[in-house]
């Protein structure tokens, strides 16, 4: 994500320590990382990461999806 090779990523079943460093790098690069409800977080078991501009649209798609 931070290097620009992807625009979004969903992680399921991660631990807070798995996402702590990527959270800092991604957000400093202008991206966003939230839980699946849109709250800024790297500590949840499920996180959505994006380049930033796509994030709200992705959350809306996730809200309408049956997972």
N, CA, C and O atoms as a CHARMM CRD file, in Angstrom:
* protein
*
  268
    1    1 UNK  N      0.80900  -1.18100   0.00000 PROA 1      0.00000
    2    1 UNK  CA     0.00000   0.00000   0.00000 PROA 1      0.00000
    3    1 UNK  C      0.86400   1.26100   0.00000 PROA 1      0.00000
    4    1 UNK  O      0.70600   2.11500  -0.87200 PROA 1      0.00000
    5    2 UNK  N      1.75200   1.38400   0.94300 PROA 2      0.00000
    6    2 UNK  CA     2.52600   2.61800   1.08400 PROA 2      0.00000
    7    2 UNK  C      3.45300   2.84600  -0.10300 PROA 2      0.00000
    8    2 UNK  O      3.75600   3.99100  -0.43500 PROA 2      0.00000
    9    3 UNK  N      3.90100   1.78500  -0.74000 PROA 3      0.00000
   10    3 UNK  CA     4.78900   1.95500  -1.89700 PROA 3      0.00000
   11    3 UNK  C      4.02300   2.15900  -3.19100 PROA 3      0.00000
   12    3 UNK  O      4.63100   2.40500  -4.23300 PROA 3      0.00000
   13    4 UNK  N      2.69400   2.06100  -3.14600 PROA 4      0.00000
   14    4 UNK  CA     1.87700   2.34100  -4.31400 PROA 4      0.00000
   15    4 UNK  C      1.58100   1.13900  -5.19700 PROA 4      0.00000
   16    4 UNK  O      1.09300   1.31800  -6.31300 PROA 4      0.00000
   17    5 UNK  N      1.85300  -0.06300  -4.74800 PROA 5      0.00000
   18    5 UNK  CA     1.60900  -1.24400  -5.58100 PROA 5      0.00000
   19    5 UNK  C      0.20100  -1.80800  -5.40200 PROA 5      0.00000
   20    5 UNK  O     -0.17400  -2.74500  -6.10700 PROA 5      0.00000
   21    6 UNK  N     -0.58100  -1.26200  -4.47900 PROA 6      0.00000
   22    6 UNK  CA    -1.96800  -1.67900  -4.26800 PROA 6      0.00000
   23    6 UNK  C     -2.77100  -0.46300  -3.82700 PROA 6      0.00000
   24    6 UNK  O     -2.22100   0.49400  -3.28200 PROA 6      0.00000
   25    7 UNK  N     -4.07500  -0.51100  -4.06800 PROA 7      0.00000
   26    7 UNK  CA    -4.92600   0.60500  -3.66600 PROA 7      0.00000
   27    7 UNK  C     -5.75900   0.29300  -2.43700 PROA 7      0.00000
   28    7 UNK  O     -6.22000   1.20400  -1.75000 PROA 7      0.00000
   29    8 UNK  N     -5.95500  -0.98700  -2.15600 PROA 8      0.00000
   30    8 UNK  CA    -6.72500  -1.36500  -0.97400 PROA 8      0.00000
   31    8 UNK  C     -6.32100  -2.75800  -0.51000 PROA 8      0.00000
   32    8 UNK  O     -5.77700  -3.55600  -1.27400 PROA 8      0.00000
   33    9 UNK  N     -6.60100  -3.02700   0.75100 PROA 9      0.00000
   34    9 UNK  CA    -6.30400  -4.33800   1.31700 PROA 9      0.00000
   35    9 UNK  C     -7.22600  -4.55600   2.50900 PROA 9      0.00000
   36    9 UNK  O     -7.46500  -3.64500   3.30200 PROA 9      0.00000
   37   10 UNK  N     -7.74000  -5.78000   2.62200 PROA 10     0.00000
   38   10 UNK  CA    -8.56100  -6.16200   3.76800 PROA 10     0.00000
   39   10 UNK  C     -7.82900  -7.27200   4.49500 PROA 10     0.00000
   40   10 UNK  O     -7.39900  -8.25200   3.88700 PROA 10     0.00000
   41   11 UNK  N     -7.69200  -7.11000   5.79200 PROA 11     0.00000
   42   11 UNK  CA    -7.02100  -8.12000   6.62400 PROA 11     0.00000
   43   11 UNK  C     -8.01700  -8.65500   7.64100 PROA 11     0.00000
   44   11 UNK  O     -8.64700  -7.88500   8.36600 PROA 11     0.00000
   45   12 UNK  N     -8.15900  -9.96500   7.69400 PROA 12     0.00000
   46   12 UNK  CA    -9.03900 -10.62000   8.66300 PROA 12     0.00000
   47   12 UNK  C     -8.20800 -11.40200   9.67200 PROA 12     0.00000
   48   12 UNK  O     -7.23500 -12.06500   9.31300 PROA 12     0.00000
   49   13 UNK  N     -8.59800 -11.31600  10.92100 PROA 13     0.00000
   50   13 UNK  CA    -7.97100 -12.11500  11.96300 PROA 13     0.00000
   51   13 UNK  C     -6.56200 -11.70400  12.33300 PROA 13     0.00000
   52   13 UNK  O     -5.75000 -12.54600  12.71700 PROA 13     0.00000
   53   14 UNK  N     -6.25800 -10.40700  12.22200 PROA 14     0.00000
   54   14 UNK  CA    -4.91600  -9.94600  12.57700 PROA 14     0.00000
   55   14 UNK  C     -4.88700  -9.50400  14.04200 PROA 14     0.00000
   56   14 UNK  O     -5.92300  -9.21400  14.64100 PROA 14     0.00000
   57   15 UNK  N     -3.72100  -9.46200  14.58100 PROA 15     0.00000
   58   15 UNK  CA    -3.49700  -8.98200  15.94900 PROA 15     0.00000
   59   15 UNK  C     -3.01100  -7.53500  15.89100 PROA 15     0.00000
   60   15 UNK  O     -2.43300  -7.12400  14.88500 PROA 15     0.00000
   61   16 UNK  N     -3.23500  -6.75600  16.95000 PROA 16     0.00000
   62   16 UNK  CA    -2.80900  -5.35100  16.94300 PROA 16     0.00000
   63   16 UNK  C     -1.33100  -5.16700  16.61100 PROA 16     0.00000
   64   16 UNK  O     -0.97000  -4.21000  15.92500 PROA 16     0.00000
   65   17 UNK  N     -0.48300  -6.05500  17.08100 PROA 17     0.00000
   66   17 UNK  CA     0.95500  -5.90400  16.82700 PROA 17     0.00000
   67   17 UNK  C      1.30700  -6.20000  15.37000 PROA 17     0.00000
   68   17 UNK  O      2.36700  -5.79300  14.89500 PROA 17     0.00000
   69   18 UNK  N      0.41900  -6.91100  14.65500 PROA 18     0.00000
   70   18 UNK  CA     0.65700  -7.16400  13.23400 PROA 18     0.00000
   71   18 UNK  C      0.46800  -5.89900  12.39800 PROA 18     0.00000
   72   18 UNK  O      1.10400  -5.73600  11.35700 PROA 18     0.00000
   73   19 UNK  N     -0.40000  -5.01300  12.85600 PROA 19     0.00000
   74   19 UNK  CA    -0.76700  -3.85000  12.06400 PROA 19     0.00000
   75   19 UNK  C     -0.22400  -2.53300  12.60300 PROA 19     0.00000
   76   19 UNK  O     -0.41200  -1.49600  11.96700 PROA 19     0.00000
   77   20 UNK  N      0.44000  -2.54100  13.74900 PROA 20     0.00000
   78   20 UNK  CA     0.91900  -1.29600  14.36500 PROA 20     0.00000
   79   20 UNK  C      1.89400  -0.54100  13.46500 PROA 20     0.00000
   80   20 UNK  O      1.69300   0.64600  13.20700 PROA 20     0.00000
   81   21 UNK  N      2.93000  -1.19500  12.98800 PROA 21     0.00000
   82   21 UNK  CA     3.90800  -0.51800  12.12500 PROA 21     0.00000
   83   21 UNK  C      3.30300  -0.15100  10.77300 PROA 21     0.00000
   84   21 UNK  O      3.49900   0.97500  10.31500 PROA 21     0.00000
   85   22 UNK  N      2.56600  -1.06700  10.10600 PROA 22     0.00000
   86   22 UNK  CA     1.95300  -0.66600   8.83600 PROA 22     0.00000
   87   22 UNK  C      0.98400   0.50800   8.98500 PROA 22     0.00000
   88   22 UNK  O      0.85900   1.32300   8.07100 PROA 22     0.00000
   89   23 UNK  N      0.29800   0.60300  10.12600 PROA 23     0.00000
   90   23 UNK  CA    -0.62100   1.71600  10.36300 PROA 23     0.00000
   91   23 UNK  C      0.12700   3.04600  10.30100 PROA 23     0.00000
   92   23 UNK  O     -0.32000   3.98400   9.64100 PROA 23     0.00000
   93   24 UNK  N      1.25100   3.12300  10.98100 PROA 24     0.00000
   94   24 UNK  CA     2.03400   4.36600  11.00300 PROA 24     0.00000
   95   24 UNK  C      2.53400   4.70800   9.60600 PROA 24     0.00000
   96   24 UNK  O      2.40500   5.85000   9.16400 PROA 24     0.00000
   97   25 UNK  N      3.10100   3.73300   8.91100 PROA 25     0.00000
   98   25 UNK  CA     3.65000   3.98400   7.56700 PROA 25     0.00000
   99   25 UNK  C      2.53300   4.40000   6.61000 PROA 25     0.00000
  100   25 UNK  O      2.67700   5.37200   5.86800 PROA 25     0.00000
  101   26 UNK  N      1.43000   3.66900   6.62900 PROA 26     0.00000
  102   26 UNK  CA     0.32200   3.94700   5.70800 PROA 26     0.00000
  103   26 UNK  C     -0.29400   5.31800   5.95600 PROA 26     0.00000
  104   26 UNK  O     -0.50600   6.08000   5.01200 PROA 26     0.00000
  105   27 UNK  N     -0.58300   5.63700   7.20600 PROA 27     0.00000
  106   27 UNK  CA    -1.22300   6.92400   7.48100 PROA 27     0.00000
  107   27 UNK  C     -0.28200   8.09700   7.20700 PROA 27     0.00000
  108   27 UNK  O     -0.73100   9.15800   6.77200 PROA 27     0.00000
  109   28 UNK  N      1.01000   7.92000   7.45600 PROA 28     0.00000
  110   28 UNK  CA     1.97600   8.98100   7.13500 PROA 28     0.00000
  111   28 UNK  C      2.10800   9.17800   5.63000 PROA 28     0.00000
  112   28 UNK  O      2.46400  10.26700   5.18000 PROA 28     0.00000
  113   29 UNK  N      1.82500   8.13800   4.84400 PROA 29     0.00000
  114   29 UNK  CA     1.88900   8.23000   3.38400 PROA 29     0.00000
  115   29 UNK  C      0.57500   8.75000   2.79600 PROA 29     0.00000
  116   29 UNK  O      0.45100   8.87100   1.57700 PROA 29     0.00000
  117   30 UNK  N     -0.41000   9.05900   3.65200 PROA 30     0.00000
  118   30 UNK  CA    -1.66900   9.60400   3.17300 PROA 30     0.00000
  119   30 UNK  C     -2.79300   8.59600   3.05300 PROA 30     0.00000
  120   30 UNK  O     -3.89300   8.94400   2.62200 PROA 30     0.00000
  121   31 UNK  N     -2.53600   7.35200   3.42600 PROA 31     0.00000
  122   31 UNK  CA    -3.57300   6.32800   3.37000 PROA 31     0.00000
  123   31 UNK  C     -4.40900   6.30000   4.63000 PROA 31     0.00000
  124   31 UNK  O     -4.20900   7.09200   5.55100 PROA 31     0.00000
  125   32 UNK  N     -5.35800   5.36400   4.65000 PROA 32     0.00000
  126   32 UNK  CA    -6.22300   5.21200   5.81700 PROA 32     0.00000
  127   32 UNK  C     -6.29900   3.74300   6.20200 PROA 32     0.00000
  128   32 UNK  O     -6.24600   2.85700   5.34800 PROA 32     0.00000
  129   33 UNK  N     -6.42300   3.50100   7.49300 PROA 33     0.00000
  130   33 UNK  CA    -6.64300   2.15900   8.01600 PROA 33     0.00000
  131   33 UNK  C     -7.73100   2.27500   9.07900 PROA 33     0.00000
  132   33 UNK  O     -7.61000   3.04300  10.03300 PROA 33     0.00000
  133   34 UNK  N     -8.79400   1.49600   8.89300 PROA 34     0.00000
  134   34 UNK  CA    -9.90400   1.53000   9.82900 PROA 34     0.00000
  135   34 UNK  C    -10.38700   0.11000  10.10100 PROA 34     0.00000
  136   34 UNK  O     -9.98900  -0.84000   9.42700 PROA 34     0.00000
  137   35 UNK  N    -11.25500  -0.01100  11.10300 PROA 35     0.00000
  138   35 UNK  CA   -11.97400  -1.26600  11.23400 PROA 35     0.00000
  139   35 UNK  C    -13.03900  -1.27100  10.13100 PROA 35     0.00000
  140   35 UNK  O    -13.14000  -0.30200   9.37800 PROA 35     0.00000
  141   36 UNK  N    -13.82000  -2.32300  10.02200 PROA 36     0.00000
  142   36 UNK  CA   -14.77900  -2.43200   8.92700 PROA 36     0.00000
  143   36 UNK  C    -15.98900  -1.52400   9.09400 PROA 36     0.00000
  144   36 UNK  O    -16.81700  -1.41700   8.18900 PROA 36     0.00000
  145   37 UNK  N    -16.09600  -0.86600  10.25100 PROA 37     0.00000
  146   37 UNK  CA   -17.15500   0.10900  10.46800 PROA 37     0.00000
  147   37 UNK  C    -16.67100   1.53800  10.18000 PROA 37     0.00000
  148   37 UNK  O    -17.46300   2.47900  10.23400 PROA 37     0.00000
  149   38 UNK  N    -15.40200   1.70100   9.88100 PROA 38     0.00000
  150   38 UNK  CA   -14.86800   3.01100   9.51700 PROA 38     0.00000
  151   38 UNK  C    -14.17800   3.76800  10.62400 PROA 38     0.00000
  152   38 UNK  O    -13.77700   4.91400  10.42200 PROA 38     0.00000
  153   39 UNK  N    -14.02500   3.16000  11.79500 PROA 39     0.00000
  154   39 UNK  CA   -13.31700   3.82600  12.89500 PROA 39     0.00000
  155   39 UNK  C    -11.80900   3.65000  12.70000 PROA 39     0.00000
  156   39 UNK  O    -11.32900   2.53400  12.49900 PROA 39     0.00000
  157   40 UNK  N    -11.07800   4.74300  12.75900 PROA 40     0.00000
  158   40 UNK  CA    -9.62400   4.68400  12.60100 PROA 40     0.00000
  159   40 UNK  C     -9.04100   3.74300  13.64200 PROA 40     0.00000
  160   40 UNK  O     -9.19200   3.96500  14.84300 PROA 40     0.00000
  161   41 UNK  N     -8.38700   2.70800  13.18500 PROA 41     0.00000
  162   41 UNK  CA    -7.86400   1.71200  14.12100 PROA 41     0.00000
  163   41 UNK  C     -6.92500   0.76200  13.41400 PROA 41     0.00000
  164   41 UNK  O     -7.09400   0.46100  12.23200 PROA 41     0.00000
  165   42 UNK  N     -5.94000   0.29700  14.14600 PROA 42     0.00000
  166   42 UNK  CA    -5.11100  -0.80800  13.69600 PROA 42     0.00000
  167   42 UNK  C     -5.25900  -1.95900  14.68000 PROA 42     0.00000
  168   42 UNK  O     -4.62200  -3.00100  14.52100 PROA 42     0.00000
  169   43 UNK  N     -6.09400  -1.77600  15.69200 PROA 43     0.00000
  170   43 UNK  CA    -6.16200  -2.74300  16.78200 PROA 43     0.00000
  171   43 UNK  C     -7.27100  -3.78300  16.64500 PROA 43     0.00000
  172   43 UNK  O     -7.33900  -4.70900  17.45300 PROA 43     0.00000
  173   44 UNK  N     -8.13700  -3.65400  15.65100 PROA 44     0.00000
  174   44 UNK  CA    -9.20900  -4.62800  15.50200 PROA 44     0.00000
  175   44 UNK  C     -8.72400  -5.89900  14.82700 PROA 44     0.00000
  176   44 UNK  O     -7.63900  -5.93300  14.24700 PROA 44     0.00000
  177   45 UNK  N     -9.53300  -6.93400  14.90800 PROA 45     0.00000
  178   45 UNK  CA    -9.18200  -8.19900  14.25900 PROA 45     0.00000
  179   45 UNK  C     -9.33400  -8.11200  12.74700 PROA 45     0.00000
  180   45 UNK  O     -8.70100  -8.87900  12.02200 PROA 45     0.00000
  181   46 UNK  N    -10.15800  -7.19500  12.25800 PROA 46     0.00000
  182   46 UNK  CA   -10.39700  -7.02100  10.83100 PROA 46     0.00000
  183   46 UNK  C    -10.17700  -5.55500  10.48500 PROA 46     0.00000
  184   46 UNK  O    -10.77500  -4.67100  11.09900 PROA 46     0.00000
  185   47 UNK  N     -9.31600  -5.29700   9.49900 PROA 47     0.00000
  186   47 UNK  CA    -9.03000  -3.91600   9.12300 PROA 47     0.00000
  187   47 UNK  C     -9.10900  -3.73900   7.61500 PROA 47     0.00000
  188   47 UNK  O     -8.84300  -4.65900   6.84100 PROA 47     0.00000
  189   48 UNK  N     -9.48200  -2.52900   7.22500 PROA 48     0.00000
  190   48 UNK  CA    -9.51300  -2.11800   5.82800 PROA 48     0.00000
  191   48 UNK  C     -8.47700  -1.02700   5.65800 PROA 48     0.00000
  192   48 UNK  O     -8.49200  -0.03100   6.38100 PROA 48     0.00000
  193   49 UNK  N     -7.58200  -1.21100   4.70600 PROA 49     0.00000
  194   49 UNK  CA    -6.55700  -0.21500   4.40100 PROA 49     0.00000
  195   49 UNK  C     -6.77200   0.25900   2.97800 PROA 49     0.00000
  196   49 UNK  O     -7.16700  -0.51600   2.10700 PROA 49     0.00000
  197   50 UNK  N     -6.51000   1.53900   2.74600 PROA 50     0.00000
  198   50 UNK  CA    -6.63200   2.06300   1.38700 PROA 50     0.00000
  199   50 UNK  C     -5.66900   3.21800   1.18200 PROA 50     0.00000
  200   50 UNK  O     -4.99500   3.67800   2.10300 PROA 50     0.00000
  201   51 UNK  N     -5.63200   3.67000  -0.07800 PROA 51     0.00000
  202   51 UNK  CA    -4.79100   4.80200  -0.41900 PROA 51     0.00000
  203   51 UNK  C     -5.35900   6.11400   0.10500 PROA 51     0.00000
  204   51 UNK  O     -4.69600   7.14600   0.00700 PROA 51     0.00000
  205   52 UNK  N     -6.54600   6.10300   0.64900 PROA 52     0.00000
  206   52 UNK  CA    -7.17500   7.29600   1.21400 PROA 52     0.00000
  207   52 UNK  C     -8.42100   7.70900   0.44800 PROA 52     0.00000
  208   52 UNK  O     -9.52300   7.59800   0.98500 PROA 52     0.00000
  209   53 UNK  N     -8.28700   8.18600  -0.80100 PROA 53     0.00000
  210   53 UNK  CA    -9.45700   8.65000  -1.54400 PROA 53     0.00000
  211   53 UNK  C    -10.53900   7.58700  -1.76100 PROA 53     0.00000
  212   53 UNK  O    -11.72000   7.92600  -1.84300 PROA 53     0.00000
  213   54 UNK  N    -10.16700   6.33600  -1.85400 PROA 54     0.00000
  214   54 UNK  CA   -11.13600   5.25700  -2.08500 PROA 54     0.00000
  215   54 UNK  C    -11.82500   4.77100  -0.81800 PROA 54     0.00000
  216   54 UNK  O    -12.80100   4.02400  -0.89800 PROA 54     0.00000
  217   55 UNK  N    -11.35200   5.16700   0.31200 PROA 55     0.00000
  218   55 UNK  CA   -11.74000   4.52700   1.57000 PROA 55     0.00000
  219   55 UNK  C    -13.24800   4.59100   1.86000 PROA 55     0.00000
  220   55 UNK  O    -13.85000   3.57200   2.20000 PROA 55     0.00000
  221   56 UNK  N    -13.84900   5.74900   1.73300 PROA 56     0.00000
  222   56 UNK  CA   -15.27400   5.86400   2.04500 PROA 56     0.00000
  223   56 UNK  C    -16.12700   5.02700   1.09400 PROA 56     0.00000
  224   56 UNK  O    -17.11000   4.42100   1.52000 PROA 56     0.00000
  225   57 UNK  N    -15.76500   4.98700  -0.18200 PROA 57     0.00000
  226   57 UNK  CA   -16.50000   4.16000  -1.14700 PROA 57     0.00000
  227   57 UNK  C    -16.35200   2.67700  -0.81100 PROA 57     0.00000
  228   57 UNK  O    -17.31100   1.91500  -0.93600 PROA 57     0.00000
  229   58 UNK  N    -15.17100   2.26900  -0.39200 PROA 58     0.00000
  230   58 UNK  CA   -14.95200   0.87200  -0.00400 PROA 58     0.00000
  231   58 UNK  C    -15.76700   0.50200   1.22700 PROA 58     0.00000
  232   58 UNK  O    -16.34200  -0.58400   1.29300 PROA 58     0.00000
  233   59 UNK  N    -15.81600   1.40000   2.19800 PROA 59     0.00000
  234   59 UNK  CA   -16.63000   1.14000   3.39600 PROA 59     0.00000
  235   59 UNK  C    -18.10400   0.98800   3.02900 PROA 59     0.00000
  236   59 UNK  O    -18.79700   0.13500   3.58300 PROA 59     0.00000
  237   60 UNK  N    -18.58300   1.81100   2.10000 PROA 60     0.00000
  238   60 UNK  CA   -19.98200   1.71600   1.67400 PROA 60     0.00000
  239   60 UNK  C    -20.23600   0.38800   0.97300 PROA 60     0.00000
  240   60 UNK  O    -21.28200  -0.22800   1.17900 PROA 60     0.00000
  241   61 UNK  N    -19.29800  -0.05700   0.15100 PROA 61     0.00000
  242   61 UNK  CA   -19.43600  -1.36500  -0.49400 PROA 61     0.00000
  243   61 UNK  C    -19.43600  -2.48900   0.51300 PROA 61     0.00000
  244   61 UNK  O    -20.21500  -3.43600   0.40200 PROA 61     0.00000
  245   62 UNK  N    -18.55900  -2.38300   1.50000 PROA 62     0.00000
  246   62 UNK  CA   -18.48500  -3.41100   2.54600 PROA 62     0.00000
  247   62 UNK  C    -19.77300  -3.45500   3.36200 PROA 62     0.00000
  248   62 UNK  O    -20.22400  -4.53000   3.75900 PROA 62     0.00000
  249   63 UNK  N    -20.36000  -2.29200   3.61100 PROA 63     0.00000
  250   63 UNK  CA   -21.59800  -2.24100   4.39700 PROA 63     0.00000
  251   63 UNK  C    -22.73500  -2.93600   3.66800 PROA 63     0.00000
  252   63 UNK  O    -23.62000  -3.51000   4.30300 PROA 63     0.00000
  253   64 UNK  N    -22.72100  -2.89000   2.34400 PROA 64     0.00000
  254   64 UNK  CA   -23.76700  -3.52700   1.56100 PROA 64     0.00000
  255   64 UNK  C    -23.49700  -4.98300   1.24700 PROA 64     0.00000
  256   64 UNK  O    -24.38300  -5.68000   0.75300 PROA 64     0.00000
  257   65 UNK  N    -22.29900  -5.45500   1.52000 PROA 65     0.00000
  258   65 UNK  CA   -21.93400  -6.84400   1.21100 PROA 65     0.00000
  259   65 UNK  C    -22.33600  -7.76800   2.33300 PROA 65     0.00000
  260   65 UNK  O    -22.35200  -7.37000   3.49700 PROA 65     0.00000
  261   66 UNK  N    -22.65500  -8.98100   1.99500 PROA 66     0.00000
  262   66 UNK  CA   -22.93500  -9.99200   2.99600 PROA 66     0.00000
  263   66 UNK  C    -21.68300 -10.83600   3.16600 PROA 66     0.00000
  264   66 UNK  O    -21.35100 -11.65300   2.30800 PROA 66     0.00000
  265   67 UNK  N    -20.99600 -10.63300   4.27200 PROA 67     0.00000
  266   67 UNK  CA   -19.73800 -11.36100   4.51900 PROA 67     0.00000
  267   67 UNK  C    -19.96800 -12.54100   5.41000 PROA 67     0.00000
  268   67 UNK  O    -19.02700 -13.26900   5.72500 PROA 67     0.00000
